[in-house]
Protein backbone atom coordinates (compact mmCIF):
# COMPACT_ATOMS: atom_id res chain seq x y z
CA UNK A 1 0.00 0.00 0.00
CA UNK A 2 1.17 3.53 -0.78
CA UNK A 3 2.29 5.06 2.56
CA UNK A 4 1.70 8.56 1.18
CA UNK A 5 -2.01 7.75 0.89
CA UNK A 6 -2.16 6.32 4.42
CA UNK A 7 -5.19 8.10 5.94
CA UNK A 8 -4.65 7.23 9.59
CA UNK A 9 -3.22 9.80 11.97
CA UNK A 10 -2.18 8.82 15.50
CA UNK A 11 -1.15 11.96 17.35
CA UNK A 12 -1.75 13.94 20.54
CA UNK A 13 -4.92 15.93 19.97
CA UNK A 14 -4.71 15.34 16.22
CA UNK A 15 -8.09 14.96 14.58
CA UNK A 16 -8.55 11.52 13.06
CA UNK A 17 -9.72 11.31 9.46
CA UNK A 18 -13.10 10.10 10.73
CA UNK A 19 -14.42 11.28 14.10
CA UNK A 20 -16.46 8.20 14.95
CA UNK A 21 -18.63 7.43 17.95
CA UNK A 22 -19.05 10.99 19.26
CA UNK A 23 -22.37 11.96 17.68
CA UNK A 24 -24.20 12.03 21.02
CA UNK A 25 -21.81 14.60 22.49
CA UNK A 26 -21.81 16.70 19.33
CA UNK A 27 -25.61 16.72 19.13
CA UNK A 28 -25.94 17.63 22.81
CA UNK A 29 -23.53 20.55 22.34
CA UNK A 30 -25.48 21.84 19.34
CA UNK A 31 -28.51 22.05 21.63
CA UNK A 32 -26.47 23.96 24.23
CA UNK A 33 -25.34 26.47 21.59
CA UNK A 34 -28.87 26.98 20.31
CA UNK A 35 -30.37 27.38 23.77
CA UNK A 36 -27.77 29.90 24.90
CA UNK A 37 -28.15 31.86 21.66
CA UNK A 38 -31.87 32.11 22.38
CA UNK A 39 -31.27 33.42 25.87
CA UNK A 40 -32.18 30.22 27.67
CA UNK A 41 -30.12 29.05 30.67
CA UNK A 42 -27.67 26.21 30.11
CA UNK A 43 -24.92 24.49 32.03
CA UNK A 44 -21.28 24.56 31.10
CA UNK A 45 -19.83 21.28 29.81
CA UNK A 46 -17.15 18.89 31.12
CA UNK A 47 -15.61 15.98 29.19
CA UNK A 48 -13.77 13.30 31.18
CA UNK A 49 -11.84 10.18 30.26
CA UNK A 50 -8.49 8.43 30.14
CA UNK A 51 -5.70 9.62 27.90
CA UNK A 52 -5.99 8.40 24.32
CA UNK A 53 -9.80 8.42 24.15
CA UNK A 54 -9.94 11.63 22.11
CA UNK A 55 -10.97 14.28 24.65
CA UNK A 56 -8.82 16.99 23.07
CA UNK A 57 -10.00 16.06 19.59
CA UNK A 58 -13.62 16.30 20.73
CA UNK A 59 -12.92 19.56 22.56
CA UNK A 60 -11.55 21.04 19.34
CA UNK A 61 -14.55 19.75 17.40
CA UNK A 62 -16.93 21.40 19.87
CA UNK A 63 -14.99 24.61 19.45
CA UNK A 64 -15.38 24.37 15.67
CA UNK A 65 -19.12 23.86 16.15
CA UNK A 66 -19.34 27.02 18.26
CA UNK A 67 -17.37 29.06 15.74
CA UNK A 68 -19.61 27.85 12.91
CA UNK A 69 -22.54 29.36 14.83
CA UNK A 70 -20.81 32.74 15.00
CA UNK A 71 -19.66 32.38 18.59
CA UNK A 72 -16.43 33.81 19.91
CA UNK A 73 -14.14 31.07 21.22
CA UNK A 74 -10.82 30.83 23.00
CA UNK A 75 -8.88 27.85 24.28
CA UNK A 76 -6.22 27.24 26.91
CA UNK A 77 -4.42 24.26 28.39
CA UNK A 78 -4.14 24.23 32.17
CA UNK A 79 -0.77 23.50 33.75
CA UNK A 80 -0.05 22.66 37.39
CA UNK A 81 2.56 25.41 37.73
CA UNK A 82 0.67 28.19 35.93
CA UNK A 83 -1.87 30.70 37.21
CA UNK A 84 -5.14 30.91 35.32
CA UNK A 85 -5.17 34.67 34.73
CA UNK A 86 -2.80 35.04 31.80
CA UNK A 87 -3.85 32.07 29.66
CA UNK A 88 -7.52 32.78 30.32
CA UNK A 89 -7.04 36.45 29.45
CA UNK A 90 -5.43 35.44 26.15
CA UNK A 91 -8.24 32.98 25.36
CA UNK A 92 -10.94 35.50 26.23
CA UNK A 93 -9.17 38.21 24.24
CA UNK A 94 -9.26 35.96 21.18
CA UNK A 95 -12.94 35.16 21.71
CA UNK A 96 -13.98 38.80 22.07
CA UNK A 97 -11.96 39.88 19.04
CA UNK A 98 -13.91 37.33 16.96
CA UNK A 99 -17.28 38.85 17.86
CA UNK A 100 -16.24 42.50 18.29
CA UNK A 101 -16.31 43.17 14.54
CA UNK A 102 -20.11 42.89 14.66
CA UNK A 103 -20.55 45.14 17.69
CA UNK A 104 -22.18 48.50 17.06
CA UNK A 105 -20.48 50.21 20.00
CA UNK A 106 -16.66 50.09 19.69
CA UNK A 107 -16.32 52.12 22.90
CA UNK A 108 -18.06 49.37 24.88
CA UNK A 109 -15.70 46.78 23.41
CA UNK A 110 -12.68 48.94 24.29
CA UNK A 111 -14.02 49.35 27.81
CA UNK A 112 -14.20 45.57 28.19
CA UNK A 113 -10.70 45.13 26.78
CA UNK A 114 -9.48 47.62 29.39
CA UNK A 115 -11.07 45.47 32.10
CA UNK A 116 -9.52 42.36 30.56
CA UNK A 117 -6.10 44.00 30.52
CA UNK A 118 -6.40 44.94 34.21
CA UNK A 119 -7.42 41.37 35.02
CA UNK A 120 -4.42 39.96 33.16
CA UNK A 121 -1.90 42.36 34.68
CA UNK A 122 -3.07 41.44 38.18
CA UNK A 123 -1.52 38.00 37.65
CA UNK A 124 1.61 38.96 39.56
CA UNK A 125 2.26 41.10 42.60
CA UNK A 126 5.69 41.98 41.21
CA UNK A 127 5.34 45.56 39.93
CA UNK A 128 8.46 45.26 37.80
CA UNK A 129 7.17 42.10 36.14
CA UNK A 130 3.82 43.78 35.40
CA UNK A 131 5.61 46.64 33.69
CA UNK A 132 7.72 44.28 31.56
CA UNK A 133 4.89 41.94 30.54
CA UNK A 134 1.96 43.18 28.47
CA UNK A 135 -1.06 41.13 27.34
CA UNK A 136 -1.17 42.59 23.83
CA UNK A 137 -4.29 44.69 24.38
CA UNK A 138 -3.97 48.16 22.83
CA UNK A 139 -6.16 50.06 25.27
CA UNK A 140 -5.40 51.41 28.77
CA UNK A 141 -6.19 49.12 31.70
CA UNK A 142 -9.40 50.04 33.54
CA UNK A 143 -8.66 50.08 37.24
CA UNK A 144 -11.15 49.03 39.87
CA UNK A 145 -12.86 46.28 37.87
CA UNK A 146 -11.80 42.60 37.85
CA UNK A 147 -8.45 43.52 39.38
CA UNK A 148 -8.98 43.05 43.12
CA UNK A 149 -6.43 40.25 43.27
CA UNK A 150 -9.03 37.71 44.42
CA UNK A 151 -9.29 35.41 41.40
CA UNK A 152 -12.83 34.29 42.21
CA UNK A 153 -14.21 37.81 42.55
CA UNK A 154 -12.30 39.03 39.50
CA UNK A 155 -13.25 36.11 37.25
CA UNK A 156 -16.97 36.44 38.00
CA UNK A 157 -16.84 40.16 37.16
CA UNK A 158 -14.76 39.62 34.03
CA UNK A 159 -16.91 36.86 32.54
CA UNK A 160 -20.14 38.71 33.29
CA UNK A 161 -18.74 41.71 31.39
CA UNK A 162 -17.71 39.44 28.50
CA UNK A 163 -21.19 37.92 28.45
CA UNK A 164 -22.71 41.37 28.13
CA UNK A 165 -20.55 42.13 25.09
CA UNK A 166 -21.77 38.91 23.47
CA UNK A 167 -25.41 39.51 24.44
CA UNK A 168 -25.40 42.91 22.74
CA UNK A 169 -24.78 41.27 19.36
CA UNK A 170 -26.89 38.17 19.90
CA UNK A 171 -24.13 35.57 20.04
CA UNK A 172 -22.29 33.61 22.71
CA UNK A 173 -18.75 33.13 23.97
CA UNK A 174 -17.22 29.76 24.87
CA UNK A 175 -13.95 29.24 26.72
CA UNK A 176 -12.39 25.80 26.26
CA UNK A 177 -10.05 24.49 28.99
CA UNK A 178 -8.03 21.35 28.30
CA UNK A 179 -6.36 19.37 31.14
CA UNK A 180 -8.77 21.11 33.49
CA UNK A 181 -7.79 18.89 36.43
CA UNK A 182 -4.41 20.69 36.51
CA UNK A 183 -5.91 24.02 37.59
CA UNK A 184 -4.96 25.08 41.11
CA UNK A 185 -7.56 24.74 43.86
CA UNK A 186 -8.11 28.51 43.87
CA UNK A 187 -8.57 28.62 40.11
CA UNK A 188 -10.99 25.66 40.13
CA UNK A 189 -13.04 27.42 42.78
CA UNK A 190 -13.03 30.60 40.69
CA UNK A 191 -14.18 28.81 37.53
CA UNK A 192 -16.99 27.06 39.43
CA UNK A 193 -18.07 30.31 41.06
CA UNK A 194 -18.06 32.14 37.74
CA UNK A 195 -20.04 29.39 35.99
CA UNK A 196 -22.57 29.45 38.82
CA UNK A 197 -23.06 33.20 38.43
CA UNK A 198 -23.24 32.98 34.63
CA UNK A 199 -25.89 30.27 34.85
CA UNK A 200 -27.99 32.22 37.33
CA UNK A 201 -27.89 35.35 35.17
CA UNK A 202 -28.46 33.47 31.91
CA UNK A 203 -25.34 35.07 30.44
CA UNK A 204 -24.37 33.88 26.94
CA UNK A 205 -21.00 32.52 28.05
CA UNK A 206 -20.08 28.93 28.82
CA UNK A 207 -16.97 27.06 29.86
CA UNK A 208 -16.17 23.72 28.20
CA UNK A 209 -13.58 21.71 30.11
CA UNK A 210 -11.82 18.42 29.44
CA UNK A 211 -9.81 16.34 31.89
CA UNK A 212 -8.97 13.01 33.45
CA UNK A 213 -11.60 10.79 35.11
CA UNK A 214 -11.13 12.38 38.53
CA UNK A 215 -12.01 15.90 37.27
CA UNK A 216 -15.61 15.68 38.62
CA UNK A 217 -14.17 14.91 42.07
CA UNK A 218 -11.81 17.90 41.79
CA UNK A 219 -14.75 20.17 40.95
CA UNK A 220 -16.94 18.69 43.68
CA UNK A 221 -14.23 19.19 46.29
CA UNK A 222 -14.13 22.87 45.34
CA UNK A 223 -17.85 23.62 45.24
CA UNK A 224 -20.52 21.26 46.56
CA UNK A 225 -22.96 22.40 43.86
CA UNK A 226 -20.63 21.50 40.98
CA UNK A 227 -22.52 18.24 40.31
CA UNK A 228 -25.44 20.41 39.17
CA UNK A 229 -23.30 23.13 37.64
CA UNK A 230 -21.89 21.19 34.68
CA UNK A 231 -23.18 18.76 32.10
CA UNK A 232 -20.76 15.83 32.39
CA UNK A 233 -19.86 13.56 29.47
CA UNK A 234 -17.71 10.49 30.03
CA UNK A 235 -15.61 9.87 26.92
CA UNK A 236 -14.77 6.19 26.70
CA UNK A 237 -13.46 3.65 24.20
CA UNK A 238 -15.35 3.17 20.95
CA UNK A 239 -17.78 0.32 20.54
CA UNK A 240 -17.17 -2.16 17.74
CA UNK A 241 -19.34 -0.38 15.17
CA UNK A 242 -17.70 2.99 15.79
CA UNK A 243 -14.18 1.56 15.78
CA UNK A 244 -14.87 -0.21 12.48
CA UNK A 245 -16.27 3.00 11.02
CA UNK A 246 -13.14 4.91 12.07
CA UNK A 247 -11.11 2.48 9.98
CA UNK A 248 -13.46 1.80 7.07
CA UNK A 249 -14.56 5.33 6.16
CA UNK A 250 -11.05 6.75 5.53
CA UNK A 251 -10.04 3.60 3.64
CA UNK A 252 -13.14 3.81 1.45
CA UNK A 253 -12.11 7.28 0.36
CA UNK A 254 -8.86 5.73 -0.88
CA UNK A 255 -10.73 2.79 -2.55
CA UNK A 256 -9.28 0.31 -0.04
CA UNK A 257 -11.23 -2.39 1.83
CA UNK A 258 -10.78 -4.46 5.00
CA UNK A 259 -11.84 -8.06 5.41
CA UNK A 260 -14.12 -8.86 8.34
CA UNK A 261 -11.37 -10.93 9.97
CA UNK A 262 -8.98 -7.95 9.70
CA UNK A 263 -11.50 -5.75 11.50
CA UNK A 264 -11.90 -8.45 14.17
CA UNK A 265 -8.14 -8.51 14.71
CA UNK A 266 -7.82 -4.72 14.76
CA UNK A 267 -10.54 -4.38 17.38
CA UNK A 268 -8.85 -6.97 19.59
CA UNK A 269 -5.54 -5.11 19.30
CA UNK A 270 -6.84 -1.56 19.76
CA UNK A 271 -9.57 -2.46 22.29
CA UNK A 272 -11.65 0.43 20.98
CA UNK A 273 -9.32 3.20 22.18
CA UNK A 274 -9.24 5.87 19.44
CA UNK A 275 -5.50 6.51 19.65
CA UNK A 276 -4.77 2.80 19.38
CA UNK A 277 -7.24 2.45 16.49
CA UNK A 278 -5.23 5.04 14.56
CA UNK A 279 -1.86 3.54 15.53
CA UNK A 280 -2.77 -0.01 14.47
CA UNK A 281 -4.61 1.25 11.40
CA UNK A 282 -1.60 3.23 10.24
CA UNK A 283 0.84 0.36 10.75
CA UNK A 284 -1.46 -2.17 9.09
CA UNK A 285 -1.90 0.04 6.02
CA UNK A 286 1.86 0.41 5.64
CA UNK A 287 2.46 -3.35 5.90
CA UNK A 288 -0.41 -4.47 3.68
CA UNK A 289 0.52 -5.41 0.12
CA UNK A 290 -2.87 -4.78 -1.46
CA UNK A 291 -6.60 -4.37 -0.90
CA UNK A 292 -8.48 -5.93 0.77
CA UNK A 293 -6.42 -5.70 3.93
CA UNK A 294 -6.58 -9.03 5.75
CA UNK A 295 -6.02 -10.42 9.24
CA UNK A 296 -2.53 -11.59 8.27
CA UNK A 297 -1.62 -7.97 7.49
CA UNK A 298 -2.78 -6.93 10.97
CA UNK A 299 -0.66 -9.62 12.63
CA UNK A 300 2.35 -8.67 10.54
CA UNK A 301 1.98 -4.99 11.40
CA UNK A 302 1.15 -5.40 15.09
CA UNK A 303 4.77 -5.50 16.37
CA UNK A 304 5.55 -2.22 14.58
CA UNK A 305 2.46 -0.55 16.07
CA UNK A 306 3.27 -1.90 19.53
CA UNK A 307 6.86 -0.74 19.28
CA UNK A 308 5.73 2.77 18.39
CA UNK A 309 3.25 2.79 21.28
CA UNK A 310 5.91 1.44 23.65
CA UNK A 311 8.26 4.31 22.81
CA UNK A 312 5.97 7.26 22.16
CA UNK A 313 2.82 6.56 24.14
CA UNK A 314 3.92 4.44 27.10
CA UNK A 315 7.69 4.76 27.33
CA UNK A 316 7.83 8.55 27.26
CA UNK A 317 5.52 8.64 30.26
CA UNK A 318 7.37 5.89 32.12
CA UNK A 319 10.68 7.76 31.70
CA UNK A 320 9.24 10.79 33.53
CA UNK A 321 8.83 8.78 36.73
CA UNK A 322 11.44 8.48 39.48
CA UNK A 323 12.67 5.03 40.57
CA UNK A 324 10.31 5.10 43.57
CA UNK A 325 7.40 6.10 41.35
CA UNK A 326 8.21 3.33 38.87
CA UNK A 327 8.22 0.80 41.70
CA UNK A 328 4.79 2.07 42.76
CA UNK A 329 3.43 1.74 39.22
CA UNK A 330 4.84 -1.76 38.79
CA UNK A 331 3.05 -2.83 41.96
CA UNK A 332 -0.17 -1.33 40.58
CA UNK A 333 0.34 -3.23 37.33
CA UNK A 334 0.88 -6.54 39.14
CA UNK A 335 -2.33 -6.03 41.09
CA UNK A 336 -4.56 -4.88 38.24
CA UNK A 337 -4.92 -7.75 35.82
CA UNK A 338 -7.52 -5.80 33.81
CA UNK A 339 -5.68 -2.47 34.32
CA UNK A 340 -8.57 -1.18 36.44
CA UNK A 341 -8.20 0.88 39.63
CA UNK A 342 -6.62 -0.80 42.67
CA UNK A 343 -6.70 -0.07 46.39
CA UNK A 344 -3.82 2.02 47.73
CA UNK A 345 -3.69 -0.30 50.73
CA UNK A 346 -3.14 -3.25 48.38
CA UNK A 347 -0.23 -1.43 46.72
CA UNK A 348 1.35 -0.86 50.12
CA UNK A 349 0.88 -4.51 51.01
CA UNK A 350 2.38 -5.59 47.68
CA UNK A 351 5.47 -3.48 48.37
CA UNK A 352 5.66 -4.44 52.04
CA UNK A 353 5.48 -0.77 53.09
CA UNK A 354 3.25 1.41 55.22
CA UNK A 355 0.76 3.44 53.13
CA UNK A 356 2.02 6.75 54.55
CA UNK A 357 5.56 6.04 53.37
CA UNK A 358 4.30 5.71 49.79
CA UNK A 359 2.47 9.03 49.75
CA UNK A 360 5.35 10.97 48.08
CA UNK A 361 5.52 8.49 45.19
CA UNK A 362 1.75 8.42 44.78
CA UNK A 363 1.43 12.22 44.93
CA UNK A 364 4.30 12.63 42.48
CA UNK A 365 2.62 10.31 39.97
CA UNK A 366 -0.67 12.16 40.33
CA UNK A 367 1.03 15.52 39.71
CA UNK A 368 2.72 14.09 36.61
CA UNK A 369 -0.64 12.89 35.32
CA UNK A 370 0.37 9.21 35.26
CA UNK A 371 -2.17 7.98 37.79
CA UNK A 372 -5.37 9.39 39.26
CA UNK A 373 -7.40 8.88 42.38
CA UNK A 374 -10.39 6.97 41.03
CA UNK A 375 -12.29 7.22 44.33
CA UNK A 376 -11.37 7.34 47.98
CA UNK A 377 -8.73 4.72 48.72
CA UNK A 378 -8.17 3.64 45.10
CA UNK A 379 -5.78 4.60 42.34
CA UNK A 380 -5.75 3.99 38.58
CA UNK A 381 -3.59 4.58 35.51
CA UNK A 382 -4.52 7.58 33.38
CA UNK A 383 -3.33 5.73 30.26
CA UNK A 384 -5.24 2.67 28.99
CA UNK A 385 -3.24 -0.57 28.92
CA UNK A 386 -0.38 1.03 30.88
CA UNK A 387 -0.41 -1.86 33.34
CA UNK A 388 -0.14 -4.32 30.45
CA UNK A 389 2.84 -2.36 29.12
CA UNK A 390 4.58 -2.40 32.53
CA UNK A 391 4.03 -6.14 32.92
CA UNK A 392 5.56 -6.70 29.49
CA UNK A 393 8.76 -4.77 30.28
CA UNK A 394 9.27 -5.83 33.89
C-alpha positions in Angstrom: 0.0 0.0 0.0 1.2 3.5 -0.8 2.3 5.1 2.6 1.7 8.6 1.2 -2.0 7.7 0.9 -2.2 6.3 4.4 -5.2 8.1 5.9 -4.6 7.2 9.6 -3.2 9.8 12.0 -2.2 8.8 15.5 -1.2 12.0 17.4 -1.8 13.9 20.5 -4.9 15.9 20.0 -4.7 15.3 16.2 -8.1 15.0 14.6 -8.5 11.5 13.1 -9.7 11.3 9.5 -13.1 10.1 10.7 -14.4 11.3 14.1 -16.5 8.2 14.9 -18.6 7.4 18.0 -19.0 11.0 19.3 -22.4 12.0 17.7 -24.2 12.0 21.0 -21.8 14.6 22.5 -21.8 16.7 19.3 -25.6 16.7 19.1 -25.9 17.6 22.8 -23.5 20.5 22.3 -25.5 21.8 19.3 -28.5 22.1 21.6 -26.5 24.0 24.2 -25.3 26.5 21.6 -28.9 27.0 20.3 -30.4 27.4 23.8 -27.8 29.9 24.9 -28.1 31.9 21.7 -31.9 32.1 22.4 -31.3 33.4 25.9 -32.2 30.2 27.7 -30.1 29.1 30.7 -27.7 26.2 30.1 -24.9 24.5 32.0 -21.3 24.6 31.1 -19.8 21.3 29.8 -17.2 18.9 31.1 -15.6 16.0 29.2 -13.8 13.3 31.2 -11.8 10.2 30.3 -8.5 8.4 30.1 -5.7 9.6 27.9 -6.0 8.4 24.3 -9.8 8.4 24.1 -9.9 11.6 22.1 -11.0 14.3 24.6 -8.8 17.0 23.1 -10.0 16.1 19.6 -13.6 16.3 20.7 -12.9 19.6 22.6 -11.6 21.0 19.3 -14.5 19.8 17.4 -16.9 21.4 19.9 -15.0 24.6 19.5 -15.4 24.4 15.7 -19.1 23.9 16.1 -19.3 27.0 18.3 -17.4 29.1 15.7 -19.6 27.8 12.9 -22.5 29.4 14.8 -20.8 32.7 15.0 -19.7 32.4 18.6 -16.4 33.8 19.9 -14.1 31.1 21.2 -10.8 30.8 23.0 -8.9 27.8 24.3 -6.2 27.2 26.9 -4.4 24.3 28.4 -4.1 24.2 32.2 -0.8 23.5 33.7 -0.1 22.7 37.4 2.6 25.4 37.7 0.7 28.2 35.9 -1.9 30.7 37.2 -5.1 30.9 35.3 -5.2 34.7 34.7 -2.8 35.0 31.8 -3.9 32.1 29.7 -7.5 32.8 30.3 -7.0 36.4 29.5 -5.4 35.4 26.1 -8.2 33.0 25.4 -10.9 35.5 26.2 -9.2 38.2 24.2 -9.3 36.0 21.2 -12.9 35.2 21.7 -14.0 38.8 22.1 -12.0 39.9 19.0 -13.9 37.3 17.0 -17.3 38.9 17.9 -16.2 42.5 18.3 -16.3 43.2 14.5 -20.1 42.9 14.7 -20.6 45.1 17.7 -22.2 48.5 17.1 -20.5 50.2 20.0 -16.7 50.1 19.7 -16.3 52.1 22.9 -18.1 49.4 24.9 -15.7 46.8 23.4 -12.7 48.9 24.3 -14.0 49.3 27.8 -14.2 45.6 28.2 -10.7 45.1 26.8 -9.5 47.6 29.4 -11.1 45.5 32.1 -9.5 42.4 30.6 -6.1 44.0 30.5 -6.4 44.9 34.2 -7.4 41.4 35.0 -4.4 40.0 33.2 -1.9 42.4 34.7 -3.1 41.4 38.2 -1.5 38.0 37.6 1.6 39.0 39.6 2.3 41.1 42.6 5.7 42.0 41.2 5.3 45.6 39.9 8.5 45.3 37.8 7.2 42.1 36.1 3.8 43.8 35.4 5.6 46.6 33.7 7.7 44.3 31.6 4.9 41.9 30.5 2.0 43.2 28.5 -1.1 41.1 27.3 -1.2 42.6 23.8 -4.3 44.7 24.4 -4.0 48.2 22.8 -6.2 50.1 25.3 -5.4 51.4 28.8 -6.2 49.1 31.7 -9.4 50.0 33.5 -8.7 50.1 37.2 -11.1 49.0 39.9 -12.9 46.3 37.9 -11.8 42.6 37.8 -8.4 43.5 39.4 -9.0 43.1 43.1 -6.4 40.3 43.3 -9.0 37.7 44.4 -9.3 35.4 41.4 -12.8 34.3 42.2 -14.2 37.8 42.5 -12.3 39.0 39.5 -13.3 36.1 37.3 -17.0 36.4 38.0 -16.8 40.2 37.2 -14.8 39.6 34.0 -16.9 36.9 32.5 -20.1 38.7 33.3 -18.7 41.7 31.4 -17.7 39.4 28.5 -21.2 37.9 28.4 -22.7 41.4 28.1 -20.5 42.1 25.1 -21.8 38.9 23.5 -25.4 39.5 24.4 -25.4 42.9 22.7 -24.8 41.3 19.4 -26.9 38.2 19.9 -24.1 35.6 20.0 -22.3 33.6 22.7 -18.8 33.1 24.0 -17.2 29.8 24.9 -13.9 29.2 26.7 -12.4 25.8 26.3 -10.1 24.5 29.0 -8.0 21.3 28.3 -6.4 19.4 31.1 -8.8 21.1 33.5 -7.8 18.9 36.4 -4.4 20.7 36.5 -5.9 24.0 37.6 -5.0 25.1 41.1 -7.6 24.7 43.9 -8.1 28.5 43.9 -8.6 28.6 40.1 -11.0 25.7 40.1 -13.0 27.4 42.8 -13.0 30.6 40.7 -14.2 28.8 37.5 -17.0 27.1 39.4 -18.1 30.3 41.1 -18.1 32.1 37.7 -20.0 29.4 36.0 -22.6 29.5 38.8 -23.1 33.2 38.4 -23.2 33.0 34.6 -25.9 30.3 34.9 -28.0 32.2 37.3 -27.9 35.3 35.2 -28.5 33.5 31.9 -25.3 35.1 30.4 -24.4 33.9 26.9 -21.0 32.5 28.0 -20.1 28.9 28.8 -17.0 27.1 29.9 -16.2 23.7 28.2 -13.6 21.7 30.1 -11.8 18.4 29.4 -9.8 16.3 31.9 -9.0 13.0 33.4 -11.6 10.8 35.1 -11.1 12.4 38.5 -12.0 15.9 37.3 -15.6 15.7 38.6 -14.2 14.9 42.1 -11.8 17.9 41.8 -14.7 20.2 41.0 -16.9 18.7 43.7 -14.2 19.2 46.3 -14.1 22.9 45.3 -17.9 23.6 45.2 -20.5 21.3 46.6 -23.0 22.4 43.9 -20.6 21.5 41.0 -22.5 18.2 40.3 -25.4 20.4 39.2 -23.3 23.1 37.6 -21.9 21.2 34.7 -23.2 18.8 32.1 -20.8 15.8 32.4 -19.9 13.6 29.5 -17.7 10.5 30.0 -15.6 9.9 26.9 -14.8 6.2 26.7 -13.5 3.7 24.2 -15.3 3.2 20.9 -17.8 0.3 20.5 -17.2 -2.2 17.7 -19.3 -0.4 15.2 -17.7 3.0 15.8 -14.2 1.6 15.8 -14.9 -0.2 12.5 -16.3 3.0 11.0 -13.1 4.9 12.1 -11.1 2.5 10.0 -13.5 1.8 7.1 -14.6 5.3 6.2 -11.0 6.8 5.5 -10.0 3.6 3.6 -13.1 3.8 1.4 -12.1 7.3 0.4 -8.9 5.7 -0.9 -10.7 2.8 -2.6 -9.3 0.3 0.0 -11.2 -2.4 1.8 -10.8 -4.5 5.0 -11.8 -8.1 5.4 -14.1 -8.9 8.3 -11.4 -10.9 10.0 -9.0 -8.0 9.7 -11.5 -5.8 11.5 -11.9 -8.4 14.2 -8.1 -8.5 14.7 -7.8 -4.7 14.8 -10.5 -4.4 17.4 -8.8 -7.0 19.6 -5.5 -5.1 19.3 -6.8 -1.6 19.8 -9.6 -2.5 22.3 -11.6 0.4 21.0 -9.3 3.2 22.2 -9.2 5.9 19.4 -5.5 6.5 19.7 -4.8 2.8 19.4 -7.2 2.5 16.5 -5.2 5.0 14.6 -1.9 3.5 15.5 -2.8 0.0 14.5 -4.6 1.3 11.4 -1.6 3.2 10.2 0.8 0.4 10.7 -1.5 -2.2 9.1 -1.9 0.0 6.0 1.9 0.4 5.6 2.5 -3.4 5.9 -0.4 -4.5 3.7 0.5 -5.4 0.1 -2.9 -4.8 -1.5 -6.6 -4.4 -0.9 -8.5 -5.9 0.8 -6.4 -5.7 3.9 -6.6 -9.0 5.8 -6.0 -10.4 9.2 -2.5 -11.6 8.3 -1.6 -8.0 7.5 -2.8 -6.9 11.0 -0.7 -9.6 12.6 2.4 -8.7 10.5 2.0 -5.0 11.4 1.2 -5.4 15.1 4.8 -5.5 16.4 5.6 -2.2 14.6 2.5 -0.6 16.1 3.3 -1.9 19.5 6.9 -0.7 19.3 5.7 2.8 18.4 3.3 2.8 21.3 5.9 1.4 23.7 8.3 4.3 22.8 6.0 7.3 22.2 2.8 6.6 24.1 3.9 4.4 27.1 7.7 4.8 27.3 7.8 8.5 27.3 5.5 8.6 30.3 7.4 5.9 32.1 10.7 7.8 31.7 9.2 10.8 33.5 8.8 8.8 36.7 11.4 8.5 39.5 12.7 5.0 40.6 10.3 5.1 43.6 7.4 6.1 41.3 8.2 3.3 38.9 8.2 0.8 41.7 4.8 2.1 42.8 3.4 1.7 39.2 4.8 -1.8 38.8 3.1 -2.8 42.0 -0.2 -1.3 40.6 0.3 -3.2 37.3 0.9 -6.5 39.1 -2.3 -6.0 41.1 -4.6 -4.9 38.2 -4.9 -7.8 35.8 -7.5 -5.8 33.8 -5.7 -2.5 34.3 -8.6 -1.2 36.4 -8.2 0.9 39.6 -6.6 -0.8 42.7 -6.7 -0.1 46.4 -3.8 2.0 47.7 -3.7 -0.3 50.7 -3.1 -3.3 48.4 -0.2 -1.4 46.7 1.3 -0.9 50.1 0.9 -4.5 51.0 2.4 -5.6 47.7 5.5 -3.5 48.4 5.7 -4.4 52.0 5.5 -0.8 53.1 3.3 1.4 55.2 0.8 3.4 53.1 2.0 6.8 54.6 5.6 6.0 53.4 4.3 5.7 49.8 2.5 9.0 49.7 5.4 11.0 48.1 5.5 8.5 45.2 1.8 8.4 44.8 1.4 12.2 44.9 4.3 12.6 42.5 2.6 10.3 40.0 -0.7 12.2 40.3 1.0 15.5 39.7 2.7 14.1 36.6 -0.6 12.9 35.3 0.4 9.2 35.3 -2.2 8.0 37.8 -5.4 9.4 39.3 -7.4 8.9 42.4 -10.4 7.0 41.0 -12.3 7.2 44.3 -11.4 7.3 48.0 -8.7 4.7 48.7 -8.2 3.6 45.1 -5.8 4.6 42.3 -5.7 4.0 38.6 -3.6 4.6 35.5 -4.5 7.6 33.4 -3.3 5.7 30.3 -5.2 2.7 29.0 -3.2 -0.6 28.9 -0.4 1.0 30.9 -0.4 -1.9 33.3 -0.1 -4.3 30.5 2.8 -2.4 29.1 4.6 -2.4 32.5 4.0 -6.1 32.9 5.6 -6.7 29.5 8.8 -4.8 30.3 9.3 -5.8 33.9 
